[in-house]
Amino acid sequence: TAPGPRSYTTLRDEAVKLFNSLQQLESERDPVPLMQGVLQTCLDLPPLVDEIYCQLVKQTTEPPAPGGQGDLHYWQLLTCMSCTFLPSPPVLRFLRFHLDRTENHFPASEMAKYACFIREALEKTKGRECVPSLEEIVVLMQRQEMICTVHCPGAPACSVAISSHTTAEEVAQELVSRLGLSQSPNLFALYEQSRRREQPVGSATLLADVLTRFE
């Protein structure tokens, strides 16, 4: 289930808790729920976003075992952060320097691949309404895309590959093209449907946020 409402103490205390979570992440067998918890805290407490970025840069700088499981867990969380939040301009410059340095020191390594992915994500990230779903975190850890199934009236369901940055409008346009409706005078939109209601999805809405709400 997606994270529910939380109660928080002071920013200082929450920063300490996040630091402890990062320490735990290094040896965690299943890091996905822990990663989602860190992301949720950052969404609820935006002042901590820069703190986590700086901590992750520190943890991935000259690690004891470059490319080991613990090191990659930090890179994977950094990947999820980059698809969810933009740091402040000074931290963003610091982060980009770290990404360049990693690619130069460890070319063709898993760390370099994550660094490249993160750099590209930062060019597209504008902020999220929801933290990534558990499914999205898993695919981000593998630097892959999610598969979204859209049910179309009078046509078979369509599977569409989406990233953390794909909007409802982009998916609607792709489906219109696939179904040969590009010349149709009608307007098309995506709808999200649950047991209780059906409503249109705003054209600029990120599909990843919609999927998180359904998780």
N, C-alpha and C positions, 0 to 999 in steps of 0.2 A: 504494500500500500504506500501511497505517497505520504511524505511527512505531514503531520497535522500541526495545529497551532502549538507553539512552544512558549514557555515562560523563561525569561532571561534575567540575569543579575546585571552587574556592572560590565561595561565594555572591557575593563581590565580583567575581570574574572573570566569573561567569555573568551578573551584572547588566550588566557592561560589554558582553558579547556581545549581550545583549538590546537594549541601547541602540543598538548598531551595526545590529542587525536592523531596529529601528524607523526608523533613518535610511535604510536601504536600501529599506524598504517604500514610502517616499514616491514613488520613481521606478520601482518594480518593475512590469513589464508584466503578469505573472501573479502576484499577491500571495498566492494561496491556499496554496501549499506553505509559504511563509514564515510566514504567519499560523498555520498548523497547528504549525509548529516552535516558535513563541513560546508557543502554548497548551500544547504538550507540556512545555516547560521549566517553565512555571508549575505544571503538574499534578505534575511530579516534584519541584519545589522550591517548596513553598507559600509560604515567606517572600518570594518574589519577586512574588507576586500584587499586593500593595499597590504595589510599586515600578512595575510595568507600568501599573497604573491611574493612578498619579500622572503617569507619563511621557506617557500618552495624553491626559490632561486638559491637560497643559502644551502638547502638540503641537496640540491642537484649540482652544486659547485664542488669539484674535487671530492666526490663521494668515496668511501672506503673501497667499494666494489662497483666500479662503473659498469652499468649494464646488468647488474644483479637484480634480483627480485625486488628488494627494497628500493633501490634507485629507480627502477621502472615504475613502481607504484607512485612515487613522487611525480615522475613525468606524466603518468596517466592522470593524476589529479590536476596537474598543471594544464593538461589538455582540456579537461572538463571545465576548469576555471576560465580558460581562454574562449570557450564557446558559450559562456554564461555571463561573464562580467568583463568590463573594460577597466583596467586600473587607471589611476590618475596619470597625467602626462609625465611627471618625473619618474614614476615607477614603470610606466610603459617604456620609456627610453632605456632604463636599467634592464628591463626584461629583454628587450630586443638585443641589447649588447650581449646578454647572457646566451641568447639563442644563437647569435653569430659565433660567439666563442665556442659553444658546444659543437657546432657543425664543423668548425675549423680544427678543433682538437680531436674529435671522434668522427671523422668522415665515414659515411656508409654504415654507421652504427644505428642501433635502435634509438639511442638518445638523439642522434642527428635527425632521424626520421620524425620523431616527435617534435623536435625543435622546428622543423620545416612546416609541419602540420599546424603547430601553434601560431607561427608567424602568419600563415594564410588565414587562420581563423580570426585572428585579431583585426584583420582588415575588414571582416564582415560582421563581427559581433556588435550589436547595438544595445544589448540588455535584454533580459528575459523576464517574463511574468512569473514563470515557474522554474524551479531547478530541473535539470535533466531527470527523466525517468530512469528507473533501474535499467531498462532495456537500452536507453540512449547511452548511459554511462558505459555499459558493456561494449557497445559498438565504437564509442569514442576511444576506449582503451585499445581497440584494435585498429583505430584510424579508418573506420569504415562508415558506410551510410546505413540508415535504417530503411526498411521496406514498409511503406504505408499502403494499406489496402483501401481503395475508394470504391464504393458501390454506386454505379451509375444507372439511372432509370432506363429501362429498355435495352440495356447492354450488360455484358458480363462485368464482374468486378475487375478493377484495374489495379495492378501493383505498381507503385511509384517509389523510386529511390529518393530519399530526402536527406538533407543534412540538418544540422542544428540551426541553419540560417534560412531554410527554405520557407517561403511565405505561401499562404493559401492561394494568392493570385497566381504565383508561378506554377503551382500544381494544377490549378484550374485551366490555365493556358495550355499546359502540356496535354491534359486530357482532351481538351477541345481539338487540339491538333491530331491526337491519336484517333479520335472518333470521327475525323473528317468533317468537323463542324465549323471550320475556320471561316467559311463564307456565310454562316447562319447569322441572321439579323438579331437573334435572341441573345440575351445576356446570361452568363453562367456564373455560378458561385458554388462554393463548398458549404455543406451543412454538417453540423455535428448533432448526432442523435443519441439520446439516452432513454432510459425507461420513462422518464418524466417529461422530457421536452425535446423539441427539435428547433435549432436556431442556426441562422447563417453564420459562417466564420468570416470575420473581417478580412478584407483583401491583404492587409499588411500583417495579419496574425501569423506567428510562427507555428508551423504544423507540429513542431516538437513540443510546444507548450500545450497544444490541444491533446496530444498523446499522453503527456504527463497527467493531465486532468482525468483522463480515462483510466490511468494505471490503477 
